[in-house]
Amino acid sequence: MTTEPDLADHGDPRRWLILPVLCLSLFLVVVDNTIVNVALPTLSRELSASTSQLQWIVDAYSLVFAGLLLAFGSFGDRYGRKGALQIGLILFAATSVAAGLTQSASQLIAARAAMGIGAALVFPATLAILTNVFTDPVERAKAIGVWSAVSGLAVALGPLTGGWLLEHFAWGSIFLVNVPVVIVALAAGHRLIPKTRDPDAGRLDPNGLVLSIAAILLLVYTVIEAPKHGWGDGLTIAGFVGSAVLIGAFVAWELRRDHPMLDVRVFRNARFSAASGAVACAFFALFGFIFLMTQYFQVVRGYSTLSAGLHTLPFAVASAIAAPLAARLALRIGTKIVVTGGLTLMTAGFVWVSTLTPDSPYWSVVAVQAAMIGAGLTLTLAPSTEAILGSLPRAKAGVGSAVNDTTRELGGTIGVAVVGSVFASLYGPEIVRRLRGLPIPAEALAAARESVVAAAEVARRAPAAGRAIVLDAARDSFMRGFSAGVLVAAGVTAAAAIAALAFLPARAVSPDHPDVPPDLEALATDVDHR
């Protein structure tokens, strides 16, 4: 049986070379969550994709990605994390090629779903390997800070990367660009990354795998479809009930196993469960915010895809700057205060964003708001991720990483659905009210109600005398829904900040394994002398 390598006190001697390889692999799979969004208008033209097909070009990846994370995290623990990472990268590259060469919207949806399989192998493996090569708690906290910053950067740089590629190359380039990056990650990973696995994983848990996949897939699918059917629709309610039943069955089954895929009793640990909740809420708010902000930049302010991406850079820069600060502060003053502070900073940023107008100055207002949200995200994410991984033995790092990753994906997916629904409930009726009585065909009015992008197209095709009227109505209606949606995001992060302050322990108390230091005060002092 393969066991963990005998590492030095501080971990693998090549750990600081391994970290960039892990971060590069992480960047690939996270950036594909957002890079496709800026290409949707292009895909609509090139592939004649309907609104529903455009939605599934985005959501097919997230659905499969989220549904398989927990299962593939367990797979890596049992059969080897390096193997899971490299198989995932190969599959991700192959399906990226397939996506870039597709000839129809249906083919692209299928390719995007297949890309989600590779991503689900890669994502938990990166954090699990990191945890096993950085065995010193101080260095591990720093490394997780870097990992978290790259994750935030990838979310922000997706639109920028996609915009640049679309301005210079065909639409397929947003997928084909993954191939050379995968080649570099594979070659470096083959040479540097050690083989690790859980030596006491026991036999495969097929029932647990099936139940976890079914529960998460049904939950994510229900959330994605809820805005279309209605949150009170029978299908939506049935989906949520079915998800709850499957989750209950999964918990009951895992409690009976001697070697469970996921020891669900770990959620009794306040450090683990509260940190997981903080991550979910942060990504709920972030993805809901990005969903609206990309439209604000492109439609309300009239930026091109590349310009819209460039205007997200303050978020990325602030995330990178906050990463080392988050690790140092968590060691010095404790996880509770840092995570609460990060969520509070995000809340303040969202509340301020809700006051935006179409003409708000960029550098003194919009850029500062983006920087606040980016810094707040990193201050939340890095200590929370370390708390989740620090609550488990290193042997269980794969499934622990998968829990962290699954909460991110679930939070983000629910955030887009809920914030998008709040936005639509105000935007649609408002633009119909403002345009009612104007000589606009019923089909055009219905399209304008569905999205602000369609409303801008209606304005473009309108006679010159009415163009400004339609465009002003679209912008004002958008801003009404935008403000409400962003305030929902602010409410979620505010509630999460209160919960973190109440339930998240400042430090690991009475750890049940040697990876968690008993005295982080001493470690904070150690950091200052390094």
Secondary structure in CASP SS format (residue, H / E / C, confidence):
PFRMAT SS
TARGET T0000
AUTHOR 0000-0000-0000
METHOD secondary structure of the structure
MODEL  1
M C 1.00
T C 1.00
T C 1.00
E C 1.00
P C 1.00
D C 1.00
L C 1.00
A E 1.00
D C 1.00
H C 1.00
G E 1.00
D C 1.00
P C 1.00
R C 1.00
R H 1.00
W H 1.00
L H 1.00
I H 1.00
L H 1.00
P H 1.00
V H 1.00
L H 1.00
C H 1.00
L H 1.00
S H 1.00
L H 1.00
F H 1.00
L H 1.00
V H 1.00
V H 1.00
V H 1.00
D C 1.00
N C 1.00
T C 1.00
I C 1.00
V C 1.00
N H 1.00
V H 1.00
A H 1.00
L H 1.00
P H 1.00
T H 1.00
L H 1.00
S H 1.00
R H 1.00
E H 1.00
L C 1.00
S C 1.00
A C 1.00
S C 1.00
T H 1.00
S H 1.00
Q H 1.00
L H 1.00
Q H 1.00
W H 1.00
I H 1.00
V H 1.00
D H 1.00
A H 1.00
Y H 1.00
S H 1.00
L H 1.00
V H 1.00
F H 1.00
A H 1.00
G H 1.00
L H 1.00
L H 1.00
L H 1.00
A H 1.00
F H 1.00
G H 1.00
S H 1.00
F H 1.00
G H 1.00
D H 1.00
R H 1.00
Y H 1.00
G C 1.00
R H 1.00
K H 1.00
G H 1.00
A H 1.00
L H 1.00
Q H 1.00
I H 1.00
G H 1.00
L H 1.00
I H 1.00
L H 1.00
F H 1.00
A H 1.00
A H 1.00
T H 1.00
S H 1.00
V H 1.00
A H 1.00
A H 1.00
G H 1.00
L C 1.00
T C 1.00
Q C 1.00
S C 1.00
A H 1.00
S H 1.00
Q H 1.00
L H 1.00
I H 1.00
A H 1.00
A H 1.00
R H 1.00
A H 1.00
A H 1.00
M H 1.00
G H 1.00
I H 1.00
G H 1.00
A H 1.00
A H 1.00
L H 1.00
V H 1.00
F H 1.00
P H 1.00
A H 1.00
T H 1.00
L H 1.00
A H 1.00
I H 1.00
L H 1.00
T H 1.00
N H 1.00
V H 1.00
F C 1.00
T C 1.00
D C 1.00
P H 1.00
V H 1.00
E H 1.00
R H 1.00
A H 1.00
K H 1.00
A H 1.00
I H 1.00
G H 1.00
V H 1.00
W H 1.00
S H 1.00
A H 1.00
V H 1.00
S H 1.00
G H 1.00
L H 1.00
A H 1.00
V H 1.00
A H 1.00
L H 1.00
G H 1.00
P H 1.00
L H 1.00
T H 1.00
G H 1.00
G H 1.00
W H 1.00
L H 1.00
L H 1.00
E H 1.00
H H 1.00
F C 1.00
A C 1.00
W C 1.00
G C 1.00
S H 1.00
I H 1.00
F H 1.00
L H 1.00
V C 1.00
N H 1.00
V H 1.00
P H 1.00
V H 1.00
V H 1.00
I H 1.00
V H 1.00
A H 1.00
L H 1.00
A H 1.00
A H 1.00
G H 1.00
H H 1.00
R H 1.00
L H 1.00
I C 1.00
P C 1.00
K C 1.00
T C 1.00
R C 1.00
D C 1.00
P C 1.00
D C 1.00
A C 1.00
G C 1.00
R C 1.00
L C 1.00
D C 1.00
P H 1.00
N H 1.00
G H 1.00
L H 1.00
V H 1.00
L H 1.00
S H 1.00
I H 1.00
A H 1.00
A H 1.00
I H 1.00
L H 1.00
L H 1.00
L H 1.00
V H 1.00
Y H 1.00
T H 1.00
V H 1.00
I H 1.00
E H 1.00
A H 1.00
P H 1.00
K H 1.00
H H 1.00
G C 1.00
W C 1.00
G C 1.00
D C 1.00
G H 1.00
L H 1.00
T H 1.00
I H 1.00
A H 1.00
G H 1.00
F H 1.00
V H 1.00
G H 1.00
S H 1.00
A H 1.00
V H 1.00
L H 1.00
I H 1.00
G H 1.00
A H 1.00
F H 1.00
V H 1.00
A H 1.00
W H 1.00
E H 1.00
L H 1.00
R H 1.00
R C 1.00
D C 1.00
H C 1.00
P C 1.00
M C 1.00
L C 1.00
D C 1.00
V H 1.00
R H 1.00
V H 1.00
F H 1.00
R H 1.00
N C 1.00
A H 1.00
R H 1.00
F H 1.00
S H 1.00
A H 1.00
A H 1.00
S H 1.00
G H 1.00
A H 1.00
V H 1.00
A H 1.00
C H 1.00
A H 1.00
F H 1.00
F H 1.00
A H 1.00
L H 1.00
F H 1.00
G H 1.00
F H 1.00
I H 1.00
F H 1.00
L H 1.00
M H 1.00
T H 1.00
Q H 1.00
Y H 1.00
F H 1.00
Q H 1.00
V H 1.00
V H 1.00
R C 1.00
G C 1.00
Y C 1.00
S C 1.00
T H 1.00
L H 1.00
S H 1.00
A H 1.00
G H 1.00
L H 1.00
H C 1.00
T C 1.00
L H 1.00
P H 1.00
F H 1.00
A H 1.00
V H 1.00
A H 1.00
S H 1.00
A H 1.00
I H 1.00
A H 1.00
A H 1.00
P H 1.00
L H 1.00
A H 1.00
A H 1.00
R H 1.00
L H 1.00
A H 1.00
L H 1.00
R H 1.00
I H 1.00
G C 1.00
T H 1.00
K H 1.00
I H 1.00
V H 1.00
V H 1.00
T H 1.00
G H 1.00
G H 1.00
L H 1.00
T H 1.00
L H 1.00
M H 1.00
T H 1.00
A H 1.00
G H 1.00
F H 1.00
V H 1.00
W H 1.00
V H 1.00
S C 1.00
T C 1.00
L C 1.00
T C 1.00
P C 1.00
D C 1.00
S C 1.00
P C 1.00
Y H 1.00
W H 1.00
S H 1.00
V H 1.00
V H 1.00
A H 1.00
V H 1.00
Q H 1.00
A H 1.00
A H 1.00
M H 1.00
I H 1.00
G H 1.00
A H 1.00
G H 1.00
L H 1.00
T H 1.00
L H 1.00
T H 1.00
L H 1.00
A H 1.00
P H 1.00
S H 1.00
T H 1.00
E H 1.00
A H 1.00
I H 1.00
L H 1.00
G H 1.00
S C 1.00
L C 1.00
P C 1.00
R H 1.00
A H 1.00
K H 1.00
A H 1.00
G H 1.00
V H 1.00
G H 1.00
S H 1.00
A H 1.00
V H 1.00
N H 1.00
D H 1.00
T H 1.00
T H 1.00
R H 1.00
E H 1.00
L H 1.00
G H 1.00
G H 1.00
T H 1.00
I H 1.00
G H 1.00
V H 1.00
A H 1.00
V H 1.00
V H 1.00
G H 1.00
S H 1.00
V H 1.00
F H 1.00
A H 1.00
S H 1.00
L H 1.00
Y H 1.00
G H 1.00
P H 1.00
E H 1.00
I H 1.00
V H 1.00
R H 1.00
R H 1.00
L H 1.00
R C 1.00
G C 1.00
L C 1.00
P C 1.00
I C 1.00
P C 1.00
A H 1.00
E H 1.00
A H 1.00
L H 1.00
A H 1.00
A H 1.00
A H 1.00
R H 1.00
E H 1.00
S C 1.00
V H 1.00
V H 1.00
A H 1.00
A H 1.00
A H 1.00
E H 1.00
V H 1.00
A H 1.00
R H 1.00
R H 1.00
A C 1.00
P C 1.00
A H 1.00
A H 1.00
G H 1.00
R H 1.00
A H 1.00
I H 1.00
V H 1.00
L H 1.00
D H 1.00
A H 1.00
A H 1.00
R H 1.00
D H 1.00
S H 1.00
F H 1.00
M H 1.00
R H 1.00
G H 1.00
F H 1.00
S H 1.00
A H 1.00
G H 1.00
V H 1.00
L H 1.00
V H 1.00
A H 1.00
A H 1.00
G H 1.00
V H 1.00
T H 1.00
A H 1.00
A H 1.00
A H 1.00
A H 1.00
I H 1.00
A H 1.00
A H 1.00
L H 1.00
A H 1.00
F H 1.00
L C 1.00
P C 1.00
A C 1.00
R C 1.00
A C 1.00
V C 1.00
S C 1.00
P C 1.00
D C 1.00
H C 1.00
P C 1.00
D C 1.00
V C 1.00
P C 1.00
P C 1.00
D C 1.00
L H 1.00
E H 1.00
A H 1.00
L H 1.00
A H 1.00
T H 1.00
D H 1.00
V H 1.00
D H 1.00
H C 1.00
R C 1.00
END
